[in-house]
Amino acid sequence: MENSIDNKLDTKINNTRDGVTQVGKDLRADAHATIDKIAEQVPPATDRLKAQAHTGVDKVADGVESTSERLAARGKQLAASCRNLTESSREHVRASPVISVLVAAAAGYGISKLLGARSSK
């Protein structure tokens, strides 16, 4: 079951990254087309400006792609941390179930007192 959840999470992360990357590629292509269209209407002296504009668009698009890759990697790290925390909690409960039940009861009692105090005001 955990593998199924992990696979679904990885798929969602990858799909999101791919979507952001595709948007970046589409924006890059649109920006290049617009730059070319404008450059055709201006005298040839703008070739240098055109090259600088293309370089700028490429840098921004590369930044979007690298950011989406970093976000996907962070999402996978977060998912792994959650799995580790869940497994660690399970091991703790298995090792000392009585203490776990007492801690859960105390936490529930404390939360009920906090929420009860707020609702009576």
VODO-108895 format. One line per field, with one value per atom (N, C-alpha, C, O): x, y, z; atom name. Coordinates in nm, 2 decimals, padded with zeros to 4 digits. Layout:
// VODO-108895
u <- (X / ...)
v <- (Y / ...)
w <- (Z / ...)
a <- (CA / ...)
//
This chain:
// VODO-108895
u <- (00.08 / 00.00 / 00.09 / 00.06 / 00.20 / 00.28 / 00.35 / 00.37 / 00.38 / 00.44 / 00.35 / 00.38 / 00.22 / 00.12 / 00.10 / 00.10 / 00.11 / 00.10 / 00.23 / 00.22 / 00.34 / 00.47 / 00.47 / 00.51 / 00.42 / 00.41 / 00.32 / 00.35 / 00.20 / 00.11 / 00.17 / 00.16 / 00.24 / 00.30 / 00.41 / 00.42 / 00.50 / 00.60 / 00.54 / 00.60 / 00.44 / 00.37 / 00.32 / 00.34 / 00.25 / 00.20 / 00.32 / 00.31 / 00.42 / 00.54 / 00.60 / 00.63 / 00.61 / 00.67 / 00.58 / 00.63 / 00.45 / 00.36 / 00.36 / 00.35 / 00.37 / 00.37 / 00.50 / 00.50 / 00.61 / 00.74 / 00.73 / 00.78 / 00.68 / 00.67 / 00.58 / 00.61 / 00.47 / 00.38 / 00.45 / 00.44 / 00.52 / 00.59 / 00.70 / 00.72 / 00.77 / 00.87 / 00.81 / 00.87 / 00.70 / 00.63 / 00.58 / 00.60 / 00.53 / 00.49 / 00.61 / 00.61 / 00.72 / 00.85 / 00.89 / 00.93 / 00.88 / 00.92 / 00.82 / 00.87 / 00.69 / 00.60 / 00.62 / 00.62 / 00.65 / 00.67 / 00.80 / 00.81 / 00.90 / 01.02 / 01.00 / 01.05 / 00.93 / 00.90 / 00.82 / 00.85 / 00.72 / 00.64 / 00.72 / 00.71 / 00.81 / 00.89 / 00.99 / 01.01 / 01.05 / 01.14 / 01.06 / 01.12 / 00.94 / 00.87 / 00.83 / 00.84 / 00.80 / 00.76 / 00.89 / 00.88 / 01.00 / 01.13 / 01.16 / 01.20 / 01.15 / 01.18 / 01.09 / 01.13 / 00.96 / 00.86 / 00.89 / 00.89 / 00.93 / 00.96 / 01.09 / 01.10 / 01.19 / 01.32 / 01.31 / 01.39 / 01.21 / 01.20 / 01.15 / 01.17 / 01.08 / 01.03 / 01.12 / 01.09 / 01.23 / 01.33 / 01.45 / 01.48 / 01.53 / 01.65 / 01.75 / 01.74 / 01.83 / 01.93 / 02.02 / 02.09 / 02.03 / 02.12 / 02.07 / 02.14 / 01.95 / 01.90 / 01.95 / 01.90 / 02.03 / 02.07 / 02.14 / 02.11 / 02.22 / 02.28 / 02.17 / 02.18 / 02.08 / 01.97 / 01.89 / 01.85 / 01.87 / 01.79 / 01.86 / 01.80 / 02.00 / 02.07 / 02.07 / 02.06 / 02.08 / 02.07 / 01.94 / 01.92 / 01.83 / 01.70 / 01.68 / 01.62 / 01.73 / 01.72 / 01.80 / 01.75 / 01.91 / 01.99 / 01.92 / 01.92 / 01.86 / 01.78 / 01.66 / 01.64 / 01.59 / 01.48 / 01.53 / 01.46 / 01.64 / 01.69 / 01.73 / 01.71 / 01.79 / 01.83 / 01.71 / 01.71 / 01.60 / 01.48 / 01.42 / 01.38 / 01.41 / 01.35 / 01.43 / 01.37 / 01.56 / 01.65 / 01.63 / 01.63 / 01.61 / 01.58 / 01.45 / 01.44 / 01.35 / 01.22 / 01.24 / 01.18 / 01.31 / 01.33 / 01.41 / 01.37 / 01.51 / 01.59 / 01.51 / 01.53 / 01.43 / 01.35 / 01.25 / 01.23 / 01.19 / 01.09 / 01.16 / 01.10 / 01.28 / 01.35 / 01.38 / 01.37 / 01.43 / 01.46 / 01.33 / 01.34 / 01.22 / 01.09 / 01.05 / 01.00 / 01.07 / 01.03 / 01.12 / 01.07 / 01.25 / 01.34 / 01.30 / 01.31 / 01.27 / 01.23 / 01.10 / 01.08 / 01.01 / 00.88 / 00.91 / 00.85 / 01.00 / 01.04 / 01.11 / 01.08 / 01.19 / 01.26 / 01.15 / 01.16 / 01.06 / 00.95 / 00.87 / 00.84 / 00.84 / 00.76 / 00.84 / 00.79 / 00.97 / 01.06 / 01.06 / 01.06 / 01.07 / 01.07 / 00.95 / 00.95 / 00.83 / 00.70 / 00.70 / 00.65 / 00.75 / 00.75 / 00.84 / 00.80 / 00.95 / 01.04 / 00.98 / 00.99 / 00.91 / 00.85 / 00.74 / 00.72 / 00.66 / 00.55 / 00.60 / 00.55 / 00.71 / 00.77 / 00.83 / 00.81 / 00.89 / 00.95 / 00.84 / 00.86 / 00.73 / 00.62 / 00.56 / 00.53 / 00.54 / 00.49 / 00.58 / 00.54 / 00.71 / 00.81 / 00.80 / 00.81 / 00.78 / 00.77 / 00.65 / 00.65 / 00.54 / 00.41 / 00.42 / 00.37 / 00.48 / 00.50 / 00.59 / 00.57 / 00.69 / 00.79 / 00.73 / 00.76 / 00.65 / 00.59 / 00.44 / 00.41 / 00.35 / 00.21 / 00.14 / 00.06 / 00.18 / 00.11 / 00.14 / 00.06 / 00.27 / 00.31 / 00.25 / 00.21 / 00.24 / 00.18 / 00.04 / -00.01 / -00.04 / -00.18 / -00.19 / -00.28 / -00.11 / -00.11 / -00.08 / -00.14 / 00.02 / 00.06 / -00.06 / -00.09 / -00.12 / -00.23 / -00.35 / -00.41 / -00.38 / -00.49 / -00.46 / -00.55 / -00.34 / -00.30 / -00.31 / -00.36 / -00.27 / -00.27 / -00.42 / -00.46 / -00.50 / -00.64 / -00.71 / -00.79 / -00.68 / -00.73 / -00.69 / -00.77 / -00.57 / -00.51 / -00.58 / -00.62 / -00.59 / -00.66 / -00.80 / -00.85 / -00.87 / -01.01 / -01.03 / -01.12 / -00.94 / -00.94 / -00.91 / -00.98 / -00.82 / -00.79 / -00.91 / -00.95 / -00.97 / -01.08 / -01.20 / -01.28 / -01.22 / -01.33 / -01.33 / -01.43 / -01.21 / -01.19 / -01.22 / -01.27 / -01.19 / -01.21 / -01.36 / -01.41 / -01.43 / -01.57 / -01.66 / -01.77 / -01.62 / -01.70 / -01.68 / -01.76 / -01.59 / -01.57 / -01.67 / -01.67)
v <- (-00.12 / 00.00 / 00.12 / 00.22 / 00.12 / 00.24 / 00.26 / 00.38 / 00.15 / 00.17 / 00.23 / 00.31 / 00.20 / 00.26 / 00.41 / 00.49 / 00.44 / 00.59 / 00.66 / 00.77 / 00.59 / 00.65 / 00.67 / 00.78 / 00.57 / 00.58 / 00.69 / 00.77 / 00.70 / 00.81 / 00.95 / 01.04 / 00.96 / 01.08 / 01.12 / 01.23 / 01.02 / 01.05 / 01.09 / 01.17 / 01.02 / 01.05 / 01.20 / 01.27 / 01.23 / 01.37 / 01.47 / 01.57 / 01.44 / 01.54 / 01.55 / 01.66 / 01.43 / 01.43 / 01.50 / 01.58 / 01.48 / 01.55 / 01.70 / 01.77 / 01.74 / 01.88 / 01.94 / 02.05 / 01.88 / 01.93 / 01.93 / 02.03 / 01.83 / 01.83 / 01.94 / 02.00 / 01.96 / 02.07 / 02.21 / 02.29 / 02.23 / 02.36 / 02.37 / 02.48 / 02.26 / 02.27 / 02.29 / 02.37 / 02.23 / 02.26 / 02.40 / 02.46 / 02.46 / 02.60 / 02.68 / 02.78 / 02.65 / 02.73 / 02.72 / 02.82 / 02.60 / 02.58 / 02.66 / 02.72 / 02.65 / 02.72 / 02.87 / 02.94 / 02.92 / 03.07 / 03.11 / 03.21 / 03.02 / 03.04 / 03.06 / 03.15 / 02.96 / 02.96 / 03.09 / 03.15 / 03.12 / 03.24 / 03.37 / 03.46 / 03.38 / 03.49 / 03.51 / 03.62 / 03.40 / 03.40 / 03.44 / 03.52 / 03.39 / 03.43 / 03.58 / 03.64 / 03.63 / 03.77 / 03.86 / 03.96 / 03.82 / 03.89 / 03.89 / 04.00 / 03.78 / 03.77 / 03.86 / 03.93 / 03.86 / 03.94 / 04.09 / 04.16 / 04.13 / 04.27 / 04.31 / 04.41 / 04.22 / 04.24 / 04.26 / 04.33 / 04.19 / 04.20 / 04.34 / 04.38 / 04.41 / 04.54 / 04.65 / 04.77 / 04.62 / 04.72 / 04.71 / 04.60 / 04.82 / 04.81 / 04.70 / 04.67 / 04.65 / 04.55 / 04.58 / 04.50 / 04.71 / 04.75 / 04.69 / 04.69 / 04.63 / 04.57 / 04.42 / 04.36 / 04.37 / 04.23 / 04.21 / 04.10 / 04.30 / 04.29 / 04.28 / 04.20 / 04.37 / 04.37 / 04.24 / 04.19 / 04.20 / 04.07 / 03.96 / 03.88 / 03.95 / 03.84 / 03.85 / 03.75 / 03.97 / 03.99 / 03.95 / 03.89 / 03.98 / 03.95 / 03.79 / 03.74 / 03.73 / 03.58 / 03.52 / 03.42 / 03.57 / 03.52 / 03.54 / 03.45 / 03.65 / 03.68 / 03.58 / 03.53 / 03.56 / 03.47 / 03.33 / 03.25 / 03.29 / 03.15 / 03.14 / 03.03 / 03.24 / 03.24 / 03.22 / 03.14 / 03.30 / 03.29 / 03.15 / 03.09 / 03.10 / 02.97 / 02.86 / 02.77 / 02.87 / 02.77 / 02.78 / 02.68 / 02.90 / 02.92 / 02.85 / 02.79 / 02.86 / 02.80 / 02.65 / 02.58 / 02.60 / 02.45 / 02.40 / 02.30 / 02.47 / 02.42 / 02.43 / 02.35 / 02.54 / 02.55 / 02.44 / 02.39 / 02.40 / 02.29 / 02.16 / 02.08 / 02.14 / 02.02 / 02.02 / 01.92 / 02.14 / 02.15 / 02.12 / 02.06 / 02.18 / 02.16 / 02.02 / 01.96 / 01.95 / 01.81 / 01.73 / 01.64 / 01.76 / 01.69 / 01.71 / 01.62 / 01.84 / 01.87 / 01.79 / 01.75 / 01.78 / 01.71 / 01.56 / 01.50 / 01.51 / 01.37 / 01.35 / 01.25 / 01.45 / 01.44 / 01.45 / 01.38 / 01.54 / 01.56 / 01.43 / 01.39 / 01.36 / 01.24 / 01.13 / 01.05 / 01.13 / 01.03 / 01.05 / 00.96 / 01.18 / 01.22 / 01.18 / 01.13 / 01.20 / 01.16 / 01.01 / 00.96 / 00.93 / 00.79 / 00.74 / 00.65 / 00.81 / 00.77 / 00.80 / 00.72 / 00.92 / 00.96 / 00.86 / 00.82 / 00.82 / 00.73 / 00.59 / 00.54 / 00.54 / 00.42 / 00.42 / 00.33 / 00.53 / 00.55 / 00.55 / 00.50 / 00.62 / 00.62 / 00.49 / 00.45 / 00.41 / 00.27 / 00.19 / 00.11 / 00.20 / 00.12 / 00.16 / 00.07 / 00.29 / 00.33 / 00.28 / 00.23 / 00.28 / 00.23 / 00.08 / 00.03 / 00.01 / -00.14 / -00.17 / -00.27 / -00.08 / -00.11 / -00.08 / -00.15 / 00.02 / 00.06 / 00.10 / 00.22 / 00.01 / 00.05 / 00.12 / 00.20 / 00.08 / 00.14 / 00.29 / 00.37 / 00.32 / 00.46 / 00.54 / 00.65 / 00.48 / 00.54 / 00.58 / 00.68 / 00.48 / 00.51 / 00.62 / 00.70 / 00.61 / 00.72 / 00.86 / 00.96 / 00.86 / 00.99 / 01.04 / 01.16 / 00.95 / 00.99 / 01.04 / 01.14 / 00.97 / 01.01 / 01.15 / 01.23 / 01.17 / 01.30 / 01.41 / 01.52 / 01.38 / 01.48 / 01.51 / 01.63 / 01.41 / 01.43 / 01.51 / 01.60 / 01.48 / 01.55 / 01.70 / 01.79 / 01.73 / 01.86 / 01.94 / 02.06 / 01.88 / 01.95 / 01.98 / 02.08 / 01.88 / 01.90 / 02.02 / 02.10 / 02.03 / 02.14 / 02.28 / 02.38 / 02.28 / 02.40 / 02.44 / 02.56 / 02.35 / 02.38 / 02.41 / 02.50 / 02.34 / 02.37 / 02.51 / 02.58 / 02.55 / 02.68 / 02.79 / 02.90 / 02.77 / 02.87 / 02.88 / 02.99 / 02.77 / 02.77 / 02.83 / 02.88 / 02.83 / 02.89 / 03.04 / 03.10 / 03.10 / 03.25 / 03.32 / 03.44)
w <- (00.00 / 00.00 / 00.00 / -00.07 / 00.08 / 00.08 / -00.05 / -00.09 / -00.12 / -00.25 / -00.35 / -00.43 / -00.34 / -00.42 / -00.40 / -00.49 / -00.27 / -00.23 / -00.28 / -00.33 / -00.26 / -00.30 / -00.45 / -00.50 / -00.53 / -00.67 / -00.72 / -00.81 / -00.65 / -00.68 / -00.66 / -00.74 / -00.54 / -00.50 / -00.60 / -00.65 / -00.64 / -00.73 / -00.87 / -00.93 / -00.91 / -01.04 / -01.03 / -01.13 / -00.92 / -00.91 / -00.92 / -00.99 / -00.84 / -00.84 / -00.98 / -01.03 / -01.05 / -01.18 / -01.28 / -01.37 / -01.27 / -01.36 / -01.34 / -01.44 / -01.22 / -01.19 / -01.24 / -01.31 / -01.22 / -01.27 / -01.43 / -01.48 / -01.49 / -01.64 / -01.69 / -01.79 / -01.61 / -01.65 / -01.65 / -01.74 / -01.54 / -01.52 / -01.63 / -01.68 / -01.65 / -01.76 / -01.89 / -01.97 / -01.92 / -02.05 / -02.06 / -02.17 / -01.96 / -01.96 / -01.99 / -02.07 / -01.92 / -01.95 / -02.09 / -02.15 / -02.15 / -02.29 / -02.38 / -02.48 / -02.35 / -02.43 / -02.43 / -02.53 / -02.30 / -02.29 / -02.36 / -02.42 / -02.35 / -02.42 / -02.57 / -02.64 / -02.63 / -02.77 / -02.81 / -02.91 / -02.73 / -02.76 / -02.75 / -02.84 / -02.65 / -02.64 / -02.76 / -02.81 / -02.80 / -02.91 / -03.04 / -03.12 / -03.06 / -03.18 / -03.18 / -03.28 / -03.06 / -03.05 / -03.08 / -03.14 / -03.02 / -03.04 / -03.19 / -03.24 / -03.26 / -03.40 / -03.48 / -03.57 / -03.45 / -03.52 / -03.51 / -03.60 / -03.38 / -03.36 / -03.43 / -03.49 / -03.43 / -03.49 / -03.64 / -03.70 / -03.70 / -03.85 / -03.89 / -04.00 / -03.80 / -03.83 / -03.80 / -03.83 / -03.73 / -03.69 / -03.77 / -03.82 / -03.79 / -03.88 / -03.82 / -03.71 / -03.91 / -03.87 / -03.76 / -03.70 / -03.72 / -03.61 / -03.48 / -03.38 / -03.47 / -03.35 / -03.33 / -03.24 / -03.42 / -03.41 / -03.27 / -03.21 / -03.23 / -03.10 / -02.98 / -02.89 / -02.99 / -02.89 / -02.90 / -02.80 / -03.02 / -03.04 / -02.97 / -02.90 / -02.99 / -02.93 / -02.78 / -02.71 / -02.73 / -02.58 / -02.53 / -02.42 / -02.60 / -02.56 / -02.56 / -02.46 / -02.66 / -02.67 / -02.55 / -02.49 / -02.52 / -02.41 / -02.28 / -02.19 / -02.26 / -02.14 / -02.12 / -02.01 / -02.23 / -02.23 / -02.20 / -02.12 / -02.25 / -02.23 / -02.08 / -02.02 / -02.02 / -01.88 / -01.79 / -01.70 / -01.82 / -01.74 / -01.75 / -01.66 / -01.88 / -01.90 / -01.83 / -01.78 / -01.84 / -01.77 / -01.62 / -01.55 / -01.57 / -01.43 / -01.39 / -01.28 / -01.47 / -01.44 / -01.44 / -01.35 / -01.54 / -01.54 / -01.43 / -01.37 / -01.39 / -01.28 / -01.14 / -01.05 / -01.13 / -01.01 / -01.00 / -00.90 / -01.12 / -01.11 / -01.07 / -01.01 / -01.12 / -01.08 / -00.93 / -00.87 / -00.88 / -00.74 / -00.65 / -00.55 / -00.70 / -00.62 / -00.62 / -00.52 / -00.74 / -00.74 / -00.65 / -00.58 / -00.65 / -00.56 / -00.41 / -00.33 / -00.38 / -00.24 / -00.20 / -00.09 / -00.30 / -00.27 / -00.24 / -00.16 / -00.32 / -00.29 / -00.16 / -00.09 / -00.12 / 00.01 / 00.12 / 00.22 / 00.11 / 00.21 / 00.22 / 00.33 / 00.11 / 00.11 / 00.18 / 00.26 / 00.16 / 00.23 / 00.38 / 00.46 / 00.41 / 00.56 / 00.62 / 00.74 / 00.56 / 00.61 / 00.63 / 00.73 / 00.53 / 00.54 / 00.66 / 00.74 / 00.68 / 00.79 / 00.92 / 01.02 / 00.93 / 01.06 / 01.09 / 01.21 / 00.99 / 01.01 / 01.06 / 01.15 / 01.00 / 01.04 / 01.17 / 01.25 / 01.21 / 01.34 / 01.44 / 01.55 / 01.41 / 01.51 / 01.53 / 01.64 / 01.42 / 01.43 / 01.52 / 01.60 / 01.50 / 01.58 / 01.73 / 01.81 / 01.75 / 01.89 / 01.96 / 02.07 / 01.88 / 01.94 / 01.96 / 02.06 / 01.87 / 01.89 / 02.01 / 02.08 / 02.03 / 02.14 / 02.27 / 02.37 / 02.28 / 02.41 / 02.39 / 02.39 / 02.37 / 02.34 / 02.46 / 02.44 / 02.58 / 02.70 / 02.71 / 02.73 / 02.70 / 02.70 / 02.59 / 02.61 / 02.47 / 02.35 / 02.38 / 02.34 / 02.44 / 02.47 / 02.57 / 02.56 / 02.67 / 02.78 / 02.72 / 02.75 / 02.64 / 02.57 / 02.48 / 02.49 / 02.41 / 02.32 / 02.40 / 02.37 / 02.51 / 02.60 / 02.66 / 02.67 / 02.71 / 02.77 / 02.66 / 02.69 / 02.54 / 02.44 / 02.40 / 02.39 / 02.39 / 02.37 / 02.47 / 02.45 / 02.60 / 02.71 / 02.71 / 02.73 / 02.68 / 02.68 / 02.56 / 02.58 / 02.45 / 02.33 / 02.36 / 02.33 / 02.43 / 02.46 / 02.56 / 02.55 / 02.65 / 02.75 / 02.68 / 02.71 / 02.59 / 02.51 / 02.43 / 02.42 / 02.35 / 02.27 / 02.35 / 02.31 / 02.46 / 02.55 / 02.61 / 02.62 / 02.64 / 02.70 / 02.60 / 02.64 / 02.48 / 02.37 / 02.34 / 02.32 / 02.34 / 02.30 / 02.41 / 02.38 / 02.54 / 02.65 / 02.66 / 02.73 / 02.58 / 02.59 / 02.50 / 02.50)
a <- (N / CA / C / O / N / CA / C / O / N / CA / C / O / N / CA / C / O / N / CA / C / O / N / CA / C / O / N / CA / C / O / N / CA / C / O / N / CA / C / O / N / CA / C / O / N / CA / C / O / N / CA / C / O / N / CA / C / O / N / CA / C / O / N / CA / C / O / N / CA / C / O / N / CA / C / O / N / CA / C / O / N / CA / C / O / N / CA / C / O / N / CA / C / O / N / CA / C / O / N / CA / C / O / N / CA / C / O / N / CA / C / O / N / CA / C / O / N / CA / C / O / N / CA / C / O / N / CA / C / O / N / CA / C / O / N / CA / C / O / N / CA / C / O / N / CA / C / O / N / CA / C / O / N / CA / C / O / N / CA / C / O / N / CA / C / O / N / CA / C / O / N / CA / C / O / N / CA / C / O / N / CA / C / O / N / CA / C / O / N / CA / C / O / N / CA / C / O / N / CA / C / O / N / CA / C / O / N / CA / C / O / N / CA / C / O / N / CA / C / O / N / CA / C / O / N / CA / C / O / N / CA / C / O / N / CA / C / O / N / CA / C / O / N / CA / C / O / N / CA / C / O / N / CA / C / O / N / CA / C / O / N / CA / C / O / N / CA / C / O / N / CA / C / O / N / CA / C / O / N / CA / C / O / N / CA / C / O / N / CA / C / O / N / CA / C / O / N / CA / C / O / N / CA / C / O / N / CA / C / O / N / CA / C / O / N / CA / C / O / N / CA / C / O / N / CA / C / O / N / CA / C / O / N / CA / C / O / N / CA / C / O / N / CA / C / O / N / CA / C / O / N / CA / C / O / N / CA / C / O / N / CA / C / O / N / CA / C / O / N / CA / C / O / N / CA / C / O / N / CA / C / O / N / CA / C / O / N / CA / C / O / N / CA / C / O / N / CA / C / O / N / CA / C / O / N / CA / C / O / N / CA / C / O / N / CA / C / O / N / CA / C / O / N / CA / C / O / N / CA / C / O / N / CA / C / O / N / CA / C / O / N / CA / C / O / N / CA / C / O / N / CA / C / O / N / CA / C / O / N / CA / C / O / N / CA / C / O / N / CA / C / O / N / CA / C / O / N / CA / C / O / N / CA / C / O / N / CA / C / O / N / CA / C / O / N / CA / C / O / N / CA / C / O / N / CA / C / O / N / CA / C / O / N / CA / C / O / N / CA / C / O / N / CA / C / O / N / CA / C / O / N / CA / C / O / N / CA / C / O / N / CA / C / O)
//
